[in-house]
Amino acid sequence: MSTTARTKSLYVCSQCGAESSRWLGQCPACSEWNTLIETAAAVRRTHRAGSLVDAAPLERLSDIQALDTQRYDSGIEEFNRVLGGGIVPGQVILIGGDPGIGKSTLLLQSLAAIGPQRHALYVSGEESAEQVALRARRLALDSNGILLLPEIQLERIAATLTAERPDIAVIDSIQTLYSEALTSAPGSVAQVRECAAQLTRLAKQRGIALVFVGHVTKEGSLAGPRVLEHMVDTVLYFEGETHSSFRLLRAFKNRFGAANEIGVFAMTDRGLKGVANPSAIFLSEHREDVAGSCILVTNEGSRPLAVEVQALVDSAAGANPRRLSVGLDSNRLAMLLAVLHRHAGIACADQDVFINAVGGVRIAEPAADLAVLLAICSSLRNRPLPAKTIVFGEVGLAGEVRPAPRGQERLREAAKLGFTRALLPRANLPRTPIAGIETIGIDRLSDAVDW
């Protein structure tokens, strides 16, 4: 009877890093519960007595020739935008999102477009070969250039990548893989970390562009160890509302391009289609001017977007007024209401305040402050803002209106969409007028409210 050598396992505390040879409910070092995670034990290599290790050769940084790497065209323009212009050989990409939002659909469409020019491999760990083929047929894709491998064992996948040497490979998903070196179940922290580390090392050595599909937790973050995001070159998130056909693909980390870049897609019966004019989906079509609506030009990566910010201010029914924000930071909303009271004399202490960014977009930049406050004032006084007006600017605690980055690009986007007036920080006033749009510079929040 033959026996197979098996790598020993080690249990490491995720809180303090203490090691144990067996699993324990409580870490003996820091006394935290359920923090011991199985990992492969490192093989210790010893040198003979008196042997020396040669020092590694050094290079001067200024002498290294940094050349622009030729990128692969993903076949989808919006996908290329998020990646920074295309896929780099040897790049490792991690893409996450809610179940059913379109991760596998997007990657299958991309591989079908790449297939005729590049060697593409799709590793399916969640679906059978028949299921993947049915999806490709439903999307009417030309799948002749795609090689399919339904497999979840890491060693076999690594051997296939070494033998086939594809230009790009998709692993769907990293949580389904397991390594024979570990005894834990697929999807565990140890398995995810070990599989990702070995595949990343292989991709760098062979120049294979690798795409991991990752699961997300109920909080919306990527499942598995945080080190998974540190190992890869690019981290992408798919965002979107379940009742909406529009999807946002956002880059949170990108070593080969700009972070916070977004791509906008529409889900159709033929898969995901890029949206040429994304500002149109974030603007409502009102037949007449309505109170509580303000148009903001926000920056998402390198792309300016016009977004409608809506506010509803109503008398509070209870003792504690509600503060609800959708698409914007709720804590920042509470701060802005205090600034509005202190520096503009408008109190909302007995009012319910609801804020919404139309289209399901999430706005994180402080340049939305002025638009939010003007929308609140408009709803409270039941007076609509002037038509064809856009607003942007950060509001400080002292009531000052601070400049926003890349103001010129915001104004050009507004002029292209037909807006004729812009209320903006005085520091963002253009040196040369922009055709078709009037700019009004302000210094204080009270000036904007009076206007």
N, C-alpha and C positions, 0 to 999 in steps of 0.2 A: 504494500500500500504506500503510495507516494504522498508526501505532504507538501503543501505550498507555503513558502515563506511569506509571512505577513508582517507588515510594518506595525510596530507597537504604537498604541494610542496613549495620549497624555491629556490630562484634564487641566485646563488653565482658567483661572478666575478672570472674568471680564471686567471686574472692578479694580482689583489690585495686582493682577498678573501672577499670583501665586500658583504653583504647580502641584498636582496631585497625581498619583499613579492610578487612582480609581475615583469613580464619581461619588461625590458627597452632596447631601442636600444643603449643607451650610459650609461656606468657605472657612477653613480653620485659621486663616490669617486675618481676614477682615470681618468675619462673622456675618457676611451677607448671604442671603438665601437664594438658591437656584441660579447661581452665577458661574458654576463650573461648566465649561464647554469643551467638548472633545476635539482634539486636534492631533495631527500626526506628530509623533515624537521625532525630534531632529536626530539624525545620525551623527554621532560624534566621531570625528576622524582625528587620530593622533599621529604625530610625526615622530620619527625616530629621534632618540636622544642626540642632541647636538646638531640636528638638521636645521637649516635656515630657510625661510620663505623669501623668495626674491621680491624686491619692491616693484610695484607696477610702474610702467613708464608714464611720465607726465607730459602733457602738451600745454602750450601757452594758448589761452583762449583766443587771443587776437590772431593766431596763426591758423585757426580752424576755419575751413571754407564752408560757410552755411549756404547751401543752395536751396532754391525753391523746389519743393517736391511736386511732381506731376500728380494731379488728383484724378480720381475716377469720377465720371459723371454718374450720379445716382439715377438719372433718368427722370427725376421729379424736381422741378425748379424750386419749389418751396423747401424740399428736403435739402437741396444743395445750399440754399440760403442759410438754413439753421446750422449746417455743418461748416459753414465758412467758405463755401465754393465747391465742395465735393468731398469725396472720400479719399483719405491719404493711405497709401500702402503701409500696412503695419499698424494702422489706427485701431484702437479697441473702443467700441461704442457701447454704452449701456442705455437702453431705452425702457422706460417704465410707464405705467398708466393703469387706470381701472380696467377690470375685465370687460372685454367686448368693446373697447373704445376705438380699436383699429390698429393696434401695434403690428400684429401678424399680417394684416391686409396691406399696410403700407410697405412692409419689408418684402412681401411677396411681389407686389407691384414693382418695387425697385429692382429686385433680382431679375424679373422678367424683362425689364428695360436694359439691364446690364448684360444679361446672358449672351446676346449675340456678339458682343465685343470682348467680354471677359469670362473667365472661368468662375462660375458661381455655384455655391453649395448651400443647401438648406438642410439644417439638422433639426428634425422635429422630435421633440421629447414629449409633447403633450398630445399630439394628434397622429393618427395612423397615416400611411402613405395615401390611402384612398380619400381620407378627409381633406388632405392638402390638395390632392388632385381635383376634388369637387369644388373647392374654393377657387382654384385657378380657372376652372371651367366656368364657374358662375361669374367671375370677373372678366371673362373673355380675354385671358392673358395668353401670350405666346410663351409656353413653358418649355420649349425645346432646349433652351440654353441653361436650364436649371437642373442640377444634380440633387437628388433627394436622399437623405440618410435618416431613417427613423431609428434612433438609438439614444440611450441615456447613460451608457457606461463610458466614463471619461477615457479610459485607456483605448477603447476601440475608436472613439471619436478622434483622439490625438493621433492614432496610427493612420486613420483615413486622411486627416489633414496633412500629415507628413508625406503620405504616398501620392495624394492627388495634387497637392500644392495649388489650391484654388486662389484666385485673386481676392475673393471676398467670400466669407462664410457667415451664416446666420445661425445662432444657437437659440432655439425657441423651446424651452426657456432654461436659464441657468439654474433655476431652483429644482428642475427635474433630474439633473445629472447627479451621479454618484461615482465615487472612486473606490476601487477594491482595497485601497490602503486604509480606509476608515470603516468602522463598523456601524456608524450612525446612519440614520435614514436619510434618503434624498431630501433636500430642502433645509436640513439642519445648518446651523451656522458654520460648523466645521466643514461640511461637504461643500457648501457654496463657496467658502473662502479657498479651499484647496483646489476645487475645479476651476474657479476663475483664475487663480494664480498660475496654474499649469498651462491653461489655454492662452493666457496673456503672454507668458514667456515664449510659448511656441509661435504666437502671432508675430512677436517682435523679431524672433530669430529667422522666420521664414518670409517675413514681409507680407503676411496675410492680413487683410482688413477684416476684423472680427466684430460682429454685432451680437451683443447679449440682449435677450428680452428678459426683463426682470419683473417679478410680482411686486405688488404694493400692499402695505398693511391697511387696516381700516382707517388709520389716521392720514393715509395718502402718501406716506414716505416709502422708499424702496425697502422691501423685505430683505433680511439677511444682515450681515455685519456691515458697519459703516466703512470698513476698510475696502469693501467692494467698490465704492465710489472713488476712493483714492487710487486704486490700482488702474482704473481705466482712464483713457484720454478724454472721453466726452460722455457727459451725462445728459440725457434728453428725457423730458416728461411730456406725456400726452395729457392734455387737459380738455375738458368739455362737459357740458351739461347733458344728462341722459335724454332730456326732451328736445334737445337742439341737434341739428344735423351738422353744425360747425364744430371743428376740432382745432385746438392750438397745440403745436409742437414747440416746446420751449427748451432752449439749451441753458442748463444751470452751470455747466462746466465744459470748457472746450479748450484744449491745448493747441488747437490748430485754427482757431477762429474766435469771434467775439462771443462772450457769454451773454445770457439774457436775450439772445436773438430768438425770434419766433417765426414759425411758419403757420399759415392759416389754410385749413383744408375744409372741404365740404364732403360729407359722406353721402354717396349716391348708390344706386343699385349696381353701378360698375366700379365701385371702390371709392377711394379718396381722390378728390380732384383739388388742385391748388386754386386758391381764390386770388384773382388778379388784383382786385381793389378791396382789400380787407376793411377799409374805413366804412364802406357802405353797409356792412353787416352790424356795425356798432352804432349806427345812427338810426333813430326812429323817423318815420315819415309822418309828420304832423300836418294836417290840413291848415291849421292856424296856430299861432304862437300860444304856448301853454306855460303856465307858471310852474316853477320847480324844475325846469330843464335848463341845463347849461352844457355847452359843447367844449370839451377839453381836447387839446392836441398833446398826446403823451408819446413818450419815446419807448419803444420796445426793441432793445438791441440797437441796430443801425436803422430801424424803420420807424418813422413817425406815423402815428395812428390817430384819427379823429374818433373820439368816444363820447357818447352822450352820458352825462351824469345827471341822474334824477333824484330829487329830494321831495319828501312828503313830511310836512310839519303839521301836526294836529294836536288839539287839546288832549292832555293825558286824562284817562279815565280813572286811574288809581293814584295812590300817593307817590309811587315811584315811576317817573316817566321812562319810557323805553328808548333805547338807543340801538338801532339795528343797522348794520352796514353789510352790503353784499358786493363783493369785489374790491372793497377798500378796507383798510385797517380800522377796526372798531375802537381801539385805544386812541388812535390819532383823531378820530371823530370827536371823542370826548374832550380832547385837548383843544381842538379847533373851536368847539362850542364855547369853551371858557375864554378863548382869545376873542371871539365874536362879542361876548358879553362885556369883557373888560375894555376893549379898544374900539368897539363900534356902538356900544350901548344897546345891543339887541340881546334880550334875554330869552332863553328857551328852557328855563328851569321847570316850567309847568307844561311843557310840550313834548309829545312823542316825536322823535326824529328818525326817519327811515331814509337810507341812502342806497342807491343801486347804480351799478355800472352796466349799461345796456349791452347785451350780447354775450354775457358770461365772462367777459375779460376781467382779469385781476390786475389792479393798478397798485404798484408798490412804491412808485416814486413820489416824493413830496411835492412835485410840481403840480399835483392835482388839488392842493389845498385851496387855492383861490376859487377854482371852479366849484368845489364842494360848498364853500361858504356862500358864494353867490346863488347857488341853487337853493340853499336853505333860506336865504333872505327872500328870494323870489317866491318860494312856496309860502313862507310866513306872511308876506304882504299881499299874496295873490296877484302879483304883477309879473308878467313874463319879461324876460330879458329881450333886448332888441334882436330882431331877426338877423341871420347871417353873421353872428358874432361868435368868435372863439376866445377862450380864456386859458391862461396857464400862469403859474407862479407859485412859489413856496411862501407860506406865511409863518413868520417867527413868533415867539412868545411875546415879544414886545410890540406886536402889531405891524412890523415892517414886512414888505413884500420883497422877497429875495429873488435873484435871477435864477432861471432854469437853464440847464446845459443844452446846447445845440438849438438855441432859439431860432436861428435863421432857417434851419430845416423844418421846424414846426410851422413857421409862417409860410414857407413855400408850399407845404402840404395843404395848409388851409386855403391858400389862394388857388391851388389846383382843384380843390373840391368846391370852389365857388363862394367861399366866405369873403365878406367885404370889410370886416372890422375885427380887430384883435385888441383885447385888453390884456396887457402884459406888464411885467416889471420894467421900470424905466431903464435898468441896466441892459435889458434885452432889446431895446429899440435898435433897429438896423441903421447902419451908417448911411446906406443908400436905400431909398424907398423901394419896396417890392411892388411890382405892378399889380393893380387890382385889389389891394388890401390896405385899409387905413389902420395905423397902429397908434394906440393910446397908452402911454407909459404912466405908471402909478408908483408911488413910494410907500403908501400906507394902506392898510385894510379899510380904514374909514373913507379914504378917497374912492376906493372901488365901490363901496356900498352907496356913497352919495351919488356916484356916477350912474 
